[in-house]
Amino acid sequence: MNKPEASMPSREGLPKGETAHPNLTSAEIRSIYGGTAVSAPLVRPSPNHVPNPVTPTSSLGATNTQNWSTALQNLLDQPPSVLPQRLLLGGFAFCMVCGVWATFGQIDEVGKATGKLVPKGEVYKIHPIESGKVAKIAVKEGESVTAGQVLVELDTKLGATEVERLEQLINADQIKLIQMQGLIENIRQEAQTRQQIAKADIDAQQAAIAQAQTKVAALQEQLLQHQEAKVASQDRLERLKRLKATTQALLQQREDDAFALKERLENLKPLLASGAISKEQVFQAEHSLRASQRVITQTQLQEAASNQDQIYQAQQSIRDHNSAITLTQSDFNQTLAEIQRLQAGLTQKQAEVHRTQLETKQKLQQLEIELTQLNAKIAENRNLLTSAKARLKQKFLYAPVDGVVSSLNVANIGEVFQPGQTIAEVAPQDAPLVLSASLPNQEAGFIKEGMPVQIKLDAYPYQEYGIIKGKVTSLSADAKTDQQLGSVYEVEVSLNRDYVTEDDQMIRFKPGQTAKADIIIRRRRIVDFLLDPIRQLQKGGVNL
């Protein structure tokens, strides 16, 4: 039942173009043996080769083997291939090499960040304060500009109209203000003139009153003097009357004495005739009578010439004083009435002046209020004009610094931009480019300033242009939220160079070019990376 297996001749001994099984094609062999015919070379048995004995399996197997075709039998009878052994040895060697490499080899542990190139200190973003329509584009992207140069001009029609309207309002209000100030000044001058006239009138009234009062005082003094003189004249008249009575009494006494002397003389005459007395006695009596009569006559003459005249003068003086008193009293009363009239006129004039001053004051206060309101209106319009001019000036978008227009987001006149929408970006002149990147929160734990960075620019594939070296110059103190990356830190990376070369030509980087940054945190062995999952599982309580 058992028969030795036939061995296939060596493939190296076959002629070129022949196979070990001339009756089978390569495709048929692959279909029969699962495709190993191609990979395993056919070996022709050597003459000294002793076939391995075939171990009987079962009668069923023997029966099946006998039913196989010659080609299949030849294929099955070929010796085992050495490829698995080689693969096993190669795999073992590969594992050994990988183990050594993993043990002694190191790779970089990096934090990955994405961002774009910006000038040091950031680019200046130019955007309108208010919405507007583009009226003029004065520059092109990449063009060098100077500080204050107009980049884009928005539509200024409405702004210019508003400025013109406010200027007209201010001019009209200023004219009105000048007119009102002139009116106030005229009213003040007129009030001052009226006040001066009224003061002159009042002074004249007061002077007239003072003059009248002085006259009253003088008349009162005159009246007092006339009254005193009248009293004196009356006293003198009384004295004269008393003197007249005394004189008359004395004259009567003298007449009585003369009558007595006359009677004595008459009585002596008979005695003289009788010779009872001497003639000398009669002569003496006659002499005494004549002397007495002479005294009486002189007294009468003196009284008639002096006393009566004095009495008349005294009476006339009394009459004169009475007349003077009457006239002075009348003049005094008239002067008092004039004083009252002047005082009434003065009171009326003062009241009129006070009323005029009050009216003028009220009018000036009203004008001052209107003037204040007008000044406030002018100030408000000036503020509005300043704001309108500022808004009009804001329609002109200027370059803030000397630099280059790194980005221009407007292409056609008539485009409408909203407030805050970036129209252009200006990179400062000679400002070094840095990479402003966003670092995810989970990769920012060990990042420090000064760490080396490998930068790969999207515009220049690193496989062709290489990797740009750099280092971390700053890391934000706090994280911020990014819509795509979540919580991120802002990191700034300086570049060792800002160019790449192609065909010996230097190509400078441009602001805004995107890049990826690998921040080298530390160098670790490869085996540590491979063992990290196992260590984490062990720390989590999983026994392996």
C-alpha positions as CSV (number, residue, x, y, z in Angstrom):
1,M,0.0,0.0,0.0
2,N,2.8,2.4,0.9
3,K,5.0,3.7,-1.8
4,P,7.8,6.3,-1.6
5,E,7.0,9.8,-2.5
6,A,8.4,11.0,-5.7
7,S,10.5,14.1,-5.4
8,M,10.5,16.8,-7.9
9,P,13.6,17.7,-9.8
10,S,15.4,20.9,-8.9
11,R,14.2,24.0,-10.7
12,E,17.7,25.1,-11.3
13,G,18.3,22.0,-13.4
14,L,15.4,22.8,-15.8
15,P,15.9,24.5,-19.0
16,K,14.9,28.1,-19.3
17,G,11.2,28.5,-19.9
18,E,10.3,25.0,-18.6
19,T,8.5,24.2,-15.4
20,A,8.8,21.2,-13.1
21,H,5.4,20.0,-14.2
22,P,5.1,20.3,-17.9
23,N,1.5,19.3,-17.8
24,L,0.5,22.2,-15.4
25,T,0.7,25.9,-15.9
26,S,1.8,28.3,-13.2
27,A,-1.8,29.5,-12.7
28,E,-3.0,26.0,-12.2
29,I,-0.3,25.3,-9.7
30,R,-1.3,28.5,-7.8
31,S,-4.9,27.5,-7.8
32,I,-4.1,24.0,-6.5
33,Y,-1.7,25.0,-3.7
34,G,-3.0,28.3,-2.6
35,G,-0.5,30.3,-4.6
36,T,2.6,28.8,-3.0
37,A,3.8,27.5,-6.3
38,V,5.0,30.9,-7.4
39,S,6.7,31.8,-4.1
40,A,8.2,28.4,-3.5
41,P,10.8,27.3,-6.0
42,L,10.6,23.7,-7.4
43,V,13.6,21.6,-6.5
44,R,14.6,18.7,-8.7
45,P,15.7,15.7,-6.6
46,S,19.3,14.7,-7.0
47,P,20.2,11.3,-8.0
48,N,21.4,10.5,-4.5
49,H,18.2,11.8,-2.9
50,V,16.4,9.2,-0.9
51,P,12.7,9.8,-0.7
52,N,11.1,10.1,2.7
53,P,9.0,7.2,3.5
54,V,5.3,7.9,3.4
55,T,3.6,7.3,6.6
56,P,0.4,5.5,6.0
57,T,-2.6,7.4,7.2
58,S,-5.6,5.5,6.4
59,S,-7.0,3.4,3.8
60,L,-9.1,6.2,2.7
61,G,-6.1,8.4,2.3
62,A,-4.3,5.8,0.3
63,T,-7.2,5.4,-1.9
64,N,-7.4,9.1,-2.5
65,T,-3.7,9.4,-3.2
66,Q,-4.0,6.8,-5.9
67,N,-6.8,8.8,-7.5
68,W,-4.7,12.0,-7.7
69,S,-3.3,13.1,-11.0
70,T,0.3,12.9,-11.7
71,A,0.8,16.7,-11.7
72,L,-0.8,17.0,-8.3
73,Q,1.2,14.0,-7.0
74,N,4.4,15.6,-8.2
75,L,3.5,18.9,-6.5
76,L,2.7,17.2,-3.3
77,D,5.8,15.2,-3.4
78,Q,8.1,18.2,-3.6
79,P,10.3,18.9,-0.5
80,P,9.3,21.6,2.1
81,S,10.2,25.2,1.2
82,V,13.0,27.0,3.2
83,L,11.1,30.3,2.9
84,P,9.2,30.0,6.2
85,Q,12.5,29.3,7.9
86,R,14.0,32.3,6.3
87,L,10.9,34.4,7.1
88,L,11.1,33.2,10.7
89,L,14.8,34.0,11.0
90,G,14.3,37.3,9.3
91,G,11.4,38.2,11.6
92,F,13.4,37.2,14.7
93,A,16.3,39.3,13.5
94,F,13.9,42.2,12.7
95,C,12.4,41.9,16.2
96,M,15.9,41.9,17.7
97,V,16.8,45.0,15.8
98,C,13.5,46.7,16.7
99,G,14.0,45.8,20.3
100,V,17.5,47.3,20.3
101,W,16.2,50.4,18.5
102,A,13.3,50.8,20.8
103,T,15.6,50.4,23.9
104,F,18.3,52.7,22.8
105,G,16.5,54.9,20.3
106,Q,14.9,58.1,21.3
107,I,12.1,60.2,19.7
108,D,10.8,63.7,20.4
109,E,7.7,64.2,22.5
110,V,6.0,67.2,20.9
111,G,3.1,69.5,21.4
112,K,1.4,70.3,18.1
113,A,0.1,73.8,17.4
114,T,-1.3,75.4,14.3
115,G,-1.3,79.0,13.4
116,K,0.0,81.6,10.9
117,L,2.9,83.9,10.3
118,V,2.5,87.4,11.5
119,P,4.9,90.3,11.9
120,K,6.4,90.7,15.3
121,G,3.8,92.8,17.2
122,E,1.0,91.6,15.0
123,V,-0.3,93.0,11.8
124,Y,-2.5,96.1,11.8
125,K,-6.0,95.2,10.7
126,I,-7.8,98.0,8.9
127,H,-11.5,98.0,9.3
128,P,-14.2,100.6,9.2
129,I,-15.9,102.0,12.3
130,E,-19.2,102.4,10.4
131,S,-20.7,100.5,7.6
132,G,-20.0,101.9,4.2
133,K,-19.6,101.3,0.5
134,V,-16.1,101.3,-1.1
135,A,-15.7,104.3,-3.4
136,K,-11.9,104.1,-4.1
137,I,-9.2,101.5,-3.8
138,A,-5.9,103.3,-3.5
139,V,-3.4,100.4,-3.1
140,K,-2.8,96.9,-4.1
141,E,-1.9,93.8,-2.1
142,G,1.8,93.6,-1.5
143,E,2.3,97.3,-2.1
144,S,4.5,99.3,0.3
145,V,2.8,102.1,2.1
146,T,3.8,104.9,4.4
147,A,2.1,105.9,7.6
148,G,-1.0,108.1,6.9
149,Q,-1.3,106.9,3.3
150,V,-4.9,106.4,2.2
151,L,-5.6,102.7,1.5
152,V,-9.3,102.6,0.8
153,E,-11.9,105.4,0.6
154,L,-15.5,104.7,1.5
155,D,-18.5,106.6,0.1
156,T,-18.4,110.1,1.7
157,K,-21.5,111.6,0.1
158,L,-23.7,111.3,3.2
159,G,-20.9,112.3,5.5
160,A,-20.0,115.4,3.5
161,T,-23.7,116.4,3.3
162,E,-24.0,116.1,7.1
163,V,-20.9,118.1,7.6
164,E,-22.1,120.8,5.3
165,R,-25.5,120.9,7.0
166,L,-24.0,121.2,10.4
167,E,-21.6,123.9,9.2
168,Q,-24.6,125.9,7.8
169,L,-26.5,125.5,11.1
170,I,-23.4,126.6,13.1
171,N,-22.9,129.7,10.8
172,A,-26.6,130.6,11.1
173,D,-26.5,130.2,14.9
174,Q,-23.3,132.2,15.1
175,I,-24.9,135.1,13.2
176,K,-27.9,134.9,15.5
177,L,-25.5,134.8,18.4
178,I,-23.7,137.9,17.2
179,Q,-27.0,139.7,16.7
180,M,-28.2,138.6,20.1
181,Q,-24.9,139.7,21.7
182,G,-25.3,143.1,19.9
183,L,-28.9,143.4,21.1
184,I,-27.8,142.6,24.7
185,E,-25.1,145.2,24.5
186,N,-27.5,147.8,23.0
187,I,-30.0,147.1,25.8
188,R,-27.3,147.4,28.4
189,Q,-26.0,150.7,26.9
190,E,-29.6,152.0,26.6
191,A,-30.3,151.0,30.1
192,Q,-27.0,152.6,31.2
193,T,-28.0,155.8,29.4
194,R,-31.5,155.8,30.8
195,Q,-30.0,155.2,34.2
196,Q,-27.6,158.1,33.8
197,I,-30.4,160.4,32.7
198,A,-32.6,159.2,35.5
199,K,-29.7,159.7,37.9
200,A,-29.2,163.2,36.6
201,D,-33.0,163.8,37.0
202,I,-33.0,162.4,40.5
203,D,-29.9,164.4,41.4
204,A,-31.6,167.5,40.0
205,Q,-34.7,166.6,42.0
206,Q,-32.7,166.0,45.1
207,A,-30.8,169.3,44.5
208,A,-34.0,171.1,44.1
209,I,-35.4,169.5,47.2
210,A,-32.2,170.3,49.1
211,Q,-32.4,173.9,47.8
212,A,-36.1,174.1,48.8
213,Q,-35.3,172.7,52.2
214,T,-32.5,175.2,52.5
215,K,-35.0,178.0,51.6
216,V,-37.5,176.6,54.1
217,A,-34.8,176.7,56.7
218,A,-33.9,180.3,55.8
219,L,-37.6,181.2,55.7
220,Q,-38.1,179.5,59.0
221,E,-35.2,181.5,60.3
222,Q,-36.6,184.7,58.8
223,L,-40.0,183.9,60.2
224,L,-38.4,183.4,63.6
225,Q,-36.5,186.6,63.3
226,H,-39.6,188.5,62.3
227,Q,-41.5,187.0,65.1
228,E,-38.8,187.8,67.5
229,A,-38.6,191.4,66.1
230,K,-42.3,191.7,66.4
231,V,-42.2,190.6,69.9
232,A,-39.4,193.1,70.5
233,S,-41.4,195.9,68.9
234,Q,-44.4,194.9,70.9
235,D,-42.3,195.0,74.1
236,R,-41.0,198.4,73.0
237,L,-44.4,199.7,72.3
238,E,-45.5,198.5,75.7
239,R,-42.5,200.3,77.3
240,L,-43.3,203.4,75.3
241,K,-46.9,203.3,76.4
242,R,-45.8,202.8,80.0
243,L,-43.3,205.7,79.5
244,K,-46.0,207.9,78.1
245,A,-48.3,207.1,81.0
246,T,-45.5,207.9,83.4
247,T,-44.7,211.1,81.5
248,Q,-48.3,212.2,81.5
249,A,-48.5,211.4,85.2
250,L,-45.4,213.5,85.8
251,L,-46.8,216.2,83.6
252,Q,-50.0,216.1,85.5
253,Q,-48.1,216.4,88.7
254,R,-46.2,219.3,87.3
255,E,-49.4,220.9,86.2
256,D,-50.8,220.3,89.6
257,D,-47.7,221.9,91.1
258,A,-48.0,224.8,88.6
259,F,-51.6,225.2,89.5
260,A,-50.7,225.2,93.2
261,L,-48.0,227.8,92.5
262,K,-50.4,229.9,90.6
263,E,-52.9,229.8,93.4
264,R,-50.2,230.7,95.9
265,L,-49.2,233.6,93.7
266,E,-52.8,234.7,93.5
267,N,-52.9,234.5,97.3
268,L,-49.7,236.5,97.6
269,K,-50.8,239.3,95.4
270,P,-53.4,240.6,98.0
271,L,-50.8,240.2,100.7
272,L,-48.4,242.2,98.6
273,A,-51.0,244.9,98.1
274,S,-51.6,244.9,101.8
275,G,-47.9,245.0,102.3
276,A,-48.0,241.9,104.4
277,I,-45.3,240.4,102.3
278,S,-42.5,241.8,100.3
279,K,-42.4,242.0,96.6
280,E,-39.5,239.7,96.6
281,Q,-41.6,236.9,97.8
282,V,-44.2,237.5,95.1
283,F,-41.4,237.7,92.5
284,Q,-40.1,234.3,93.7
285,A,-43.5,232.8,93.5
286,E,-43.9,234.1,90.0
287,H,-40.5,232.8,89.1
288,S,-41.3,229.3,90.4
289,L,-44.6,229.3,88.5
290,R,-42.9,230.3,85.3
291,A,-40.2,227.6,85.8
292,S,-42.9,225.0,86.5
293,Q,-44.8,226.0,83.4
294,R,-41.6,226.0,81.4
295,V,-40.9,222.4,82.5
296,I,-44.4,221.4,81.7
297,T,-44.1,222.9,78.3
298,Q,-40.8,221.3,77.7
299,T,-42.1,217.9,78.9
300,Q,-45.1,218.2,76.6
301,L,-42.9,219.2,73.7
302,Q,-40.6,216.3,74.4
303,E,-43.4,213.9,74.7
304,A,-45.1,215.2,71.6
305,A,-41.8,215.0,69.6
306,S,-40.3,211.8,71.0
307,N,-42.6,209.5,72.8
308,Q,-45.4,209.7,70.3
309,D,-43.0,209.2,67.4
310,Q,-41.4,206.2,69.1
311,I,-44.8,204.7,69.7
312,Y,-45.7,205.2,66.1
313,Q,-42.4,203.6,65.0
314,A,-43.0,200.7,67.3
315,Q,-46.5,200.2,66.0
316,Q,-45.2,200.6,62.4
317,S,-42.5,198.0,63.2
318,I,-45.1,195.7,64.5
319,R,-47.1,196.1,61.4
320,D,-44.0,195.6,59.2
321,H,-43.1,192.5,61.1
322,N,-46.6,191.2,60.8
323,S,-46.5,191.8,57.0
324,A,-43.1,190.2,56.8
325,I,-44.3,187.3,58.9
326,T,-47.3,186.8,56.6
327,L,-45.2,187.0,53.5
328,T,-42.5,184.7,55.0
329,Q,-45.1,182.2,56.2
330,S,-46.7,182.2,52.7
331,D,-43.3,181.7,51.1
332,F,-42.6,179.0,53.7
333,N,-45.8,177.2,52.9
334,Q,-45.2,177.5,49.2
335,T,-41.7,176.1,49.6
336,L,-43.0,173.2,51.7
337,A,-45.5,172.5,49.0
338,E,-42.7,172.6,46.4
339,I,-40.7,170.2,48.6
340,Q,-43.6,167.8,48.8
341,R,-44.1,168.1,45.0
342,L,-40.4,167.5,44.4
343,Q,-40.3,164.6,46.8
344,A,-43.3,163.1,45.1
345,G,-41.7,163.6,41.7
346,L,-38.5,162.1,43.1
347,T,-40.3,159.1,44.5
348,Q,-42.1,158.6,41.1
349,K,-38.8,159.0,39.2
350,Q,-37.1,156.5,41.5
351,A,-40.0,154.1,41.1
352,E,-39.8,154.5,37.4
353,V,-36.1,154.0,37.4
354,H,-36.5,150.8,39.5
355,R,-39.3,149.6,37.2
356,T,-37.1,150.3,34.2
357,Q,-34.2,148.5,35.8
358,L,-36.3,145.6,36.7
359,E,-37.7,145.3,33.2
360,T,-34.2,145.7,31.7
361,K,-32.9,143.1,34.1
362,Q,-35.7,140.6,33.2
363,K,-35.2,141.3,29.5
364,L,-31.4,140.8,29.8
365,Q,-32.0,137.6,31.8
366,Q,-34.3,136.3,29.2
367,L,-31.8,137.2,26.5
368,E,-29.0,135.6,28.6
369,I,-31.0,132.4,28.8
370,E,-31.6,132.4,25.1
371,L,-27.9,133.2,24.6
372,T,-26.9,130.3,26.8
373,Q,-29.3,128.0,25.0
374,L,-27.9,129.3,21.6
375,N,-24.3,128.7,22.9
376,A,-25.3,125.2,24.0
377,K,-26.9,124.6,20.7
378,I,-23.8,125.8,18.9
379,A,-21.6,123.7,21.1
380,E,-23.8,120.7,20.5
381,N,-23.7,121.3,16.8
382,R,-19.9,121.7,17.0
383,N,-19.6,118.4,18.8
384,L,-21.8,116.9,16.1
385,L,-19.7,118.5,13.5
386,T,-16.6,117.2,15.1
387,S,-18.1,113.7,15.2
388,A,-19.3,114.1,11.6
389,K,-15.9,115.2,10.5
390,A,-14.4,112.3,12.4
391,R,-16.8,109.9,10.8
392,L,-16.1,111.5,7.4
393,K,-12.4,111.1,8.1
394,Q,-13.0,107.5,9.1
395,K,-14.4,107.0,5.6
396,F,-10.7,107.3,4.6
397,L,-8.8,104.2,5.8
398,Y,-5.1,105.1,6.4
399,A,-2.0,103.0,6.9
400,P,-1.2,103.2,10.6
401,V,2.6,102.6,10.1
402,D,5.1,102.2,7.3
403,G,4.9,98.7,6.0
404,V,3.4,96.4,3.3
405,V,-0.2,95.7,2.5
406,S,-0.2,92.0,3.5
407,S,-3.9,91.5,2.8
408,L,-6.5,93.4,0.8
409,N,-10.0,92.0,1.2
410,V,-11.7,94.3,-1.3
411,A,-11.6,93.8,-5.1
412,N,-14.3,96.0,-6.5
413,I,-15.7,99.4,-6.0
414,G,-19.2,99.3,-4.5
415,E,-18.6,96.5,-2.0
416,V,-20.2,97.1,1.3
417,F,-18.3,96.5,4.6
418,Q,-19.7,96.3,8.0
419,P,-18.1,97.7,11.2
420,G,-15.3,95.6,12.4
421,Q,-15.0,93.7,9.1
422,T,-11.3,93.7,8.0
423,I,-10.7,95.4,4.7
424,A,-6.9,95.3,4.7
425,E,-4.0,94.2,6.8
426,V,-0.7,96.2,7.0
427,A,2.5,94.4,8.2
428,P,5.0,96.8,9.8
429,Q,8.1,97.5,7.7
430,D,11.1,95.4,8.7
431,A,9.2,93.6,11.4
432,P,10.4,90.0,11.8
433,L,7.9,87.3,11.1
434,V,6.8,85.1,14.0
435,L,4.4,82.2,14.2
436,S,1.3,82.9,16.2
437,A,-0.2,79.5,16.9
438,S,-3.0,78.0,19.0
439,L,-1.9,75.2,21.3
440,P,-4.6,72.9,22.6
441,N,-5.1,72.9,26.3
442,Q,-4.2,69.2,26.7
443,E,-0.8,69.7,25.1
444,A,0.2,72.9,27.0
445,G,1.1,71.4,30.3
446,F,4.9,71.2,29.8
447,I,5.4,74.1,27.3
448,K,7.9,76.7,28.4
449,E,9.6,79.6,26.8
450,G,12.8,78.8,25.0
451,M,11.7,75.2,23.9
452,P,12.8,74.3,20.4
453,V,10.2,74.1,17.7
454,Q,10.0,72.5,14.2
455,I,7.8,74.5,11.8
456,K,6.2,73.1,8.7
457,L,4.7,75.7,6.4
458,D,1.7,74.6,4.4
459,A,2.8,76.7,1.4
460,Y,6.2,75.0,1.3
461,P,6.1,71.2,1.8
462,Y,8.7,70.3,4.3
463,Q,9.6,67.1,2.3
464,E,10.9,69.4,-0.4
465,Y,11.9,72.6,1.4
466,G,12.7,71.3,4.8
467,I,11.7,72.1,8.3
468,I,12.1,75.6,9.7
469,K,13.7,75.7,13.2
470,G,12.5,78.1,15.9
471,K,11.8,78.4,19.6
472,V,9.0,79.4,21.9
473,T,9.2,83.1,22.8
474,S,5.9,83.6,24.7
475,L,3.0,81.6,26.0
476,S,-0.3,83.2,27.0
477,A,-1.1,83.3,30.7
478,D,-4.7,82.2,30.2
479,A,-6.5,80.0,27.8
480,K,-9.2,81.2,25.5
481,T,-12.0,79.4,23.7
482,D,-11.6,78.4,20.0
483,Q,-14.7,77.2,18.1
484,Q,-12.8,74.3,16.5
485,L,-10.1,73.4,19.0
486,G,-11.9,74.3,22.2
487,S,-9.7,75.7,25.0
488,V,-6.4,76.8,23.6
489,Y,-3.3,78.8,24.6
490,E,-1.7,81.4,22.3
491,V,1.9,80.6,21.7
492,E,4.4,82.8,19.8
493,V,7.4,81.1,18.0
494,S,10.4,82.9,16.6
495,L,11.9,81.7,13.3
496,N,15.6,81.0,12.7
497,R,15.0,82.1,9.1
498,D,12.2,83.6,7.2
499,Y,12.8,82.2,3.8
500,V,13.3,79.0,1.8
501,T,15.5,78.6,-1.3
502,E,14.6,77.2,-4.7
503,D,17.0,77.1,-7.6
504,D,19.4,79.2,-5.5
505,Q,16.8,81.9,-5.1
506,M,15.6,83.1,-1.8
507,I,11.8,83.1,-1.3
508,R,10.7,85.2,1.6
509,F,7.8,84.2,3.8
510,K,4.6,86.3,3.8
511,P,2.4,87.3,6.7
512,G,-0.7,85.2,6.9
513,Q,0.9,81.9,5.6
514,T,-0.3,79.0,7.7
515,A,1.9,76.5,9.4
516,K,2.1,73.7,11.9
517,A,4.5,73.7,14.8
518,D,5.9,70.7,16.7
519,I,7.1,72.0,20.0
520,I,9.8,69.6,21.3
521,I,8.9,69.0,24.9
522,R,11.5,66.3,25.7
523,R,13.2,63.2,24.2
524,R,12.0,59.8,25.3
525,R,13.0,56.2,24.5
526,I,10.8,54.5,22.0
527,V,10.2,51.6,24.4
528,D,8.7,54.0,26.9
529,F,6.1,55.1,24.4
530,L,5.3,51.4,23.7
531,L,5.1,50.6,27.4
532,D,3.0,53.7,28.3
533,P,-0.4,51.9,27.6
534,I,0.6,49.0,29.8
535,R,1.8,51.2,32.6
536,Q,-1.5,53.2,32.4
537,L,-3.4,49.9,32.6
538,Q,-1.4,48.9,35.6
539,K,-2.0,52.2,37.3
540,G,-5.7,51.7,36.7
541,G,-5.6,48.4,38.6
542,V,-5.5,46.0,35.7
543,N,-3.2,43.0,36.3
544,L,-1.5,41.7,33.1
